[in-house]
Amino acid sequence: MGEAMTRNSPFHLGELAMQELAGDVGISAMVGRCIEDSIPISAIPFLRAQSSIWLGLEDSDGFFSAFPLFGSSGFLNSNDGRSLEVSLGDNLTLPDEWRDSLITGRSVGCIVIQFSSRSRIRINGVIDTLTDDKLVISVQQAYPNCPKYIRKRVVQGDYDSCKYQLKNQGEALDKEAEDIIQRSDTAFVTSLGPNGADASHRGGETGFIKYESDNNKIIVPDYVGNGMFNTLGNFVENPMGGMIVCDFAQDYFLQLSGKVHITFEKDYPDIESGGTHRYWELHIEKWKSFKIDCNFQWESLDYSPYNP
């Protein structure tokens, strides 16, 4: 399929196809007006106050991956909205495979969430500069997202140190990886379409993502969203995707990569879709689990009132 954008629309053909299938064309046209080519100046103080960012991009092996970066308030900055700067200090020790993916000129999707207020902004762009202590992203798209499906959390402790430890990896999930999925209520998905890479949040009740061991795939219900279908539209154009599943209680993150299949069928009657009857499957080709060693912990509070 397609062109980066269609005439008079910020959406590419895959997004438009999904909007039509879902019957959300009118809603998406209205919501799409919030997409800008730079970070709104009013959002810059919000960015500077945050202590985490979630990145999604194609990794050095040609798979898609998502991963978090953490730092003290101020480690994210933008002076004019045209670029996003991420500090990479000595306190943030990245796994080699993550740093190797941060290549100048590579498309990257970003999402910044303040879990305590359920506020978030998505920023998509291209890696402009990478040094030992700084990542600079040239912004191509930026827009706020609604607070749906975000579980409220607050952080206890300081972001003065964060190290990542690779625990395990493979193709078919082991028991520990399955347990991470069962304990999780939050994940981030990455996709790549004609407009570049995108990172998006997914949330629900604990265990809302299901794993089928017989087929080595996860099933993700697609709840009612903002009507833009950025992620699923990218999957229409490019059926490869990645996800990071978060187990905040145990400080574990599970990266999954593989091919995606979208269905509007009622194939999974035991998985609540919130009335959309939409699901997508990620057929796992590669996975890695990481544990972080840090001086902060997440305290989980309320589930989202929008959860089905």
C-alpha positions as CSV (number, residue, x, y, z in Angstrom):
1,M,0.0,0.0,0.0
2,G,0.8,3.4,0.2
3,E,1.6,7.0,0.2
4,A,2.8,8.7,3.3
5,M,-0.3,10.8,3.5
6,T,-3.3,11.3,1.3
7,R,-4.4,14.7,0.1
8,N,-5.8,16.9,2.8
9,S,-5.4,14.2,5.4
10,P,-2.6,13.5,8.0
11,F,-3.3,9.7,7.6
12,H,-1.8,7.2,5.3
13,L,-3.8,4.6,3.4
14,G,-3.5,1.9,6.0
15,E,-4.9,4.2,8.7
16,L,-7.7,5.3,6.5
17,A,-8.6,1.7,5.7
18,M,-8.8,0.8,9.4
19,Q,-10.9,3.9,10.1
20,E,-13.4,2.9,7.4
21,L,-13.6,-0.7,8.6
22,A,-14.3,0.5,12.2
23,G,-16.7,3.2,11.1
24,D,-14.7,5.9,12.7
25,V,-13.9,8.1,9.6
26,G,-15.7,11.2,11.0
27,I,-14.2,10.9,14.4
28,S,-10.7,10.4,13.1
29,A,-10.9,13.4,10.7
30,M,-11.8,15.6,13.7
31,V,-9.2,14.1,16.1
32,G,-6.5,14.2,13.4
33,R,-6.5,18.0,13.5
34,C,-4.4,17.8,16.7
35,I,-1.5,16.2,14.9
36,E,1.3,18.8,14.6
37,D,4.8,18.8,13.0
38,S,6.4,19.9,16.3
39,I,5.9,19.6,20.0
40,P,3.4,22.2,21.2
41,I,5.2,24.9,23.2
42,S,2.6,24.4,26.0
43,A,3.7,20.7,26.3
44,I,7.4,21.4,26.9
45,P,7.1,22.0,30.6
46,F,5.2,18.7,30.9
47,L,8.1,16.9,29.1
48,R,10.7,18.5,31.3
49,A,8.9,17.3,34.4
50,Q,8.8,13.6,33.3
51,S,11.2,10.8,34.3
52,S,10.5,8.2,31.6
53,I,10.1,7.9,27.8
54,W,9.2,4.8,25.8
55,L,10.8,4.3,22.4
56,G,9.8,2.1,19.5
57,L,11.9,1.4,16.5
58,E,13.4,-1.2,14.2
59,D,16.3,-2.9,15.9
60,S,19.7,-3.8,14.5
61,D,18.5,-7.3,13.5
62,G,15.5,-6.0,11.5
63,F,12.9,-6.8,14.2
64,F,10.8,-4.2,16.0
65,S,11.3,-3.4,19.6
66,A,10.1,-1.0,22.3
67,F,12.0,-0.1,25.5
68,P,12.0,2.6,28.2
69,L,14.6,5.1,29.2
70,F,14.5,6.7,32.7
71,G,16.1,9.7,34.3
72,S,15.5,12.5,36.8
73,S,13.2,15.3,35.9
74,G,14.8,17.4,33.2
75,F,16.4,14.5,31.3
76,L,13.8,15.2,28.6
77,N,13.9,18.6,27.0
78,S,12.9,20.6,23.9
79,N,13.8,24.3,23.3
80,D,11.6,25.0,20.3
81,G,9.5,21.9,19.8
82,R,11.4,21.0,16.6
83,S,13.6,18.5,18.4
84,L,13.5,16.3,21.5
85,E,16.6,15.9,23.6
86,V,17.1,12.8,25.9
87,S,20.0,12.9,28.3
88,L,21.9,9.6,28.5
89,G,24.0,10.0,31.6
90,D,26.3,7.6,33.5
91,N,23.3,6.7,35.7
92,L,21.5,5.1,32.7
93,T,23.3,1.9,31.6
94,L,21.6,0.7,28.4
95,P,21.9,-2.8,27.1
96,D,24.1,-3.0,24.0
97,E,21.3,-4.2,21.8
98,W,19.2,-1.1,22.7
99,R,22.0,1.4,22.1
100,D,22.9,-0.4,18.8
101,S,19.4,0.3,17.6
102,L,19.8,4.1,18.1
103,I,21.3,4.9,14.7
104,T,21.3,8.4,13.2
105,G,18.6,8.7,10.5
106,R,16.5,5.9,11.9
107,S,12.8,6.5,12.4
108,V,11.7,6.3,16.0
109,G,8.3,6.6,17.8
110,C,8.2,8.0,21.4
111,I,5.5,8.2,24.0
112,V,5.8,10.1,27.3
113,I,3.3,9.2,30.0
114,Q,2.8,10.7,33.5
115,F,1.1,7.7,35.1
116,S,0.0,9.6,38.2
117,S,-2.2,12.0,36.1
118,R,-2.8,9.7,33.1
119,S,-1.4,12.4,30.8
120,R,0.5,11.5,27.7
121,I,2.0,12.8,24.5
122,R,3.2,10.9,21.4
123,I,6.2,12.2,19.5
124,N,7.4,10.6,16.3
125,G,10.5,11.5,14.4
126,V,14.0,10.6,13.2
127,I,17.2,10.2,15.2
128,D,19.3,13.3,14.5
129,T,22.2,12.9,16.9
130,L,23.5,10.3,19.3
131,T,26.5,10.8,21.6
132,D,27.5,9.1,24.8
133,D,25.4,11.5,26.9
134,K,22.6,12.7,24.6
135,L,20.0,11.4,22.1
136,V,18.4,14.1,19.8
137,I,15.3,13.3,17.8
138,S,14.1,15.5,15.0
139,V,10.3,15.8,15.5
140,Q,8.0,15.0,12.6
141,Q,4.7,14.4,14.4
142,A,3.5,15.3,17.9
143,Y,0.0,15.1,19.5
144,P,-1.6,14.5,22.9
145,N,-3.5,11.3,23.6
146,C,-6.6,10.7,25.8
147,P,-6.1,9.1,29.3
148,K,-7.9,5.8,28.5
149,Y,-6.7,2.5,29.9
150,I,-3.7,4.0,31.8
151,R,-3.4,2.5,35.3
152,K,-2.6,5.2,37.8
153,R,0.9,4.8,39.4
154,V,3.2,6.9,41.5
155,V,6.9,6.5,41.8
156,Q,8.7,6.1,45.1
157,G,12.4,6.8,45.2
158,D,14.9,8.6,43.0
159,Y,15.9,8.1,39.4
160,D,19.6,8.5,40.2
161,S,20.5,5.1,38.9
162,C,19.1,2.6,36.5
163,K,20.8,-0.5,35.1
164,Y,19.2,-3.2,32.8
165,Q,20.0,-6.9,33.1
166,L,19.2,-9.3,30.3
167,K,17.5,-12.3,32.0
168,N,16.5,-14.6,29.2
169,Q,15.7,-14.8,25.5
170,G,14.5,-17.2,22.9
171,E,11.6,-17.9,20.5
172,A,8.9,-19.8,22.4
173,L,8.2,-18.2,25.7
174,D,9.4,-19.8,28.9
175,K,7.4,-20.0,32.2
176,E,8.9,-16.8,33.6
177,A,8.0,-14.8,30.4
178,E,4.5,-16.2,30.5
179,D,4.2,-15.0,34.1
180,I,5.2,-11.5,33.2
181,I,2.3,-11.4,30.7
182,Q,-0.2,-12.7,33.2
183,R,0.9,-10.1,35.8
184,S,0.9,-7.2,33.4
185,D,-1.7,-4.4,33.0
186,T,0.5,-2.2,30.8
187,A,2.4,-2.6,27.5
188,F,3.8,-0.5,24.7
189,V,3.6,-1.5,21.0
190,T,5.8,-0.3,18.2
191,S,5.0,-0.3,14.5
192,L,6.4,1.2,11.3
193,G,4.3,2.6,8.4
194,P,4.7,5.2,5.6
195,N,4.8,8.0,8.1
196,G,7.6,6.4,10.1
197,A,7.8,4.5,13.4
198,D,5.2,4.8,16.1
199,A,5.0,3.9,19.8
200,S,1.7,3.4,21.5
201,H,0.4,2.5,25.0
202,R,-1.9,-0.5,25.6
203,G,-3.5,-1.1,29.0
204,G,-6.3,-2.9,30.7
205,E,-7.0,-5.2,33.7
206,T,-4.2,-7.4,34.9
207,G,-3.7,-10.2,32.3
208,F,-5.6,-8.4,29.5
209,I,-3.0,-9.8,27.1
210,K,-3.3,-13.5,26.5
211,Y,-0.6,-15.9,25.4
212,E,-1.3,-19.1,23.4
213,S,1.6,-21.5,23.9
214,D,0.4,-23.9,21.1
215,N,0.8,-21.1,18.5
216,N,3.4,-19.1,20.4
217,K,1.4,-15.9,20.0
218,I,-0.1,-13.2,22.1
219,I,-3.6,-11.9,21.6
220,V,-4.3,-8.2,22.3
221,P,-7.8,-6.8,22.4
222,D,-8.2,-3.5,20.6
223,Y,-10.4,-1.3,22.8
224,V,-12.2,1.9,21.6
225,G,-9.5,4.5,21.2
226,N,-9.0,7.9,19.5
227,G,-10.2,6.7,16.1
228,M,-6.9,7.4,14.3
229,F,-5.7,3.8,14.2
230,N,-2.1,4.7,13.9
231,T,-0.9,1.3,15.2
232,L,-3.3,-0.9,13.3
233,G,-3.0,1.2,10.2
234,N,0.8,0.7,10.3
235,F,0.2,-3.1,10.6
236,V,-2.0,-3.0,7.5
237,E,1.0,-1.5,5.6
238,N,3.7,-3.4,7.4
239,P,2.7,-6.5,9.4
240,M,5.8,-6.6,11.6
241,G,5.6,-5.3,15.1
242,G,7.0,-5.3,18.6
243,M,5.8,-4.9,22.1
244,I,7.2,-4.5,25.6
245,V,5.1,-5.9,28.3
246,C,5.6,-4.3,31.7
247,D,5.6,-6.0,35.1
248,F,6.1,-3.0,37.3
249,A,5.8,-4.9,40.6
250,Q,8.8,-7.1,39.8
251,D,10.7,-4.6,37.7
252,Y,10.6,-6.9,34.7
253,F,10.1,-6.0,31.0
254,L,9.4,-8.5,28.3
255,Q,10.2,-7.6,24.7
256,L,8.3,-9.4,21.9
257,S,8.8,-9.2,18.2
258,G,7.1,-10.8,15.3
259,K,4.4,-10.8,12.6
260,V,1.0,-9.3,13.3
261,H,-2.4,-10.4,12.2
262,I,-5.5,-8.2,12.7
263,T,-9.0,-9.7,13.1
264,F,-12.5,-8.2,13.4
265,E,-13.9,-11.6,14.0
266,K,-15.2,-13.0,17.3
267,D,-12.4,-15.5,17.4
268,Y,-11.7,-14.9,21.2
269,P,-15.0,-14.9,23.1
270,D,-13.2,-15.3,26.4
271,I,-11.1,-12.1,25.8
272,E,-13.0,-8.9,26.5
273,S,-12.7,-6.4,23.6
274,G,-15.0,-3.6,25.0
275,G,-17.5,-4.2,22.3
276,T,-15.2,-3.6,19.3
277,H,-14.7,-7.3,18.4
278,R,-11.2,-6.3,17.3
279,Y,-8.1,-8.2,18.2
280,W,-4.6,-8.4,16.9
281,E,-2.2,-11.3,17.3
282,L,1.6,-11.0,17.5
283,H,3.2,-14.3,16.4
284,I,6.4,-14.3,18.4
285,E,9.7,-14.8,16.5
286,K,12.0,-13.3,19.1
287,W,11.7,-12.4,22.8
288,K,14.0,-11.0,25.5
289,S,13.3,-10.4,29.2
290,F,15.0,-7.7,31.2
291,K,15.1,-6.7,34.9
292,I,16.0,-3.3,36.0
293,D,18.2,-2.5,39.0
294,C,17.1,1.0,40.2
295,N,16.5,3.1,43.2
296,F,12.8,3.7,42.5
297,Q,9.6,1.6,42.6
298,W,6.2,2.0,41.2
299,E,3.2,2.0,43.5
300,S,0.1,0.9,41.6
301,L,-3.1,2.7,42.4
302,D,-6.4,2.7,40.5
303,Y,-7.2,0.9,37.3
304,S,-8.5,3.0,34.5
305,P,-12.3,3.6,34.7
306,Y,-12.4,3.0,31.0
307,N,-11.3,-0.6,31.2
308,P,-13.9,-3.0,29.9
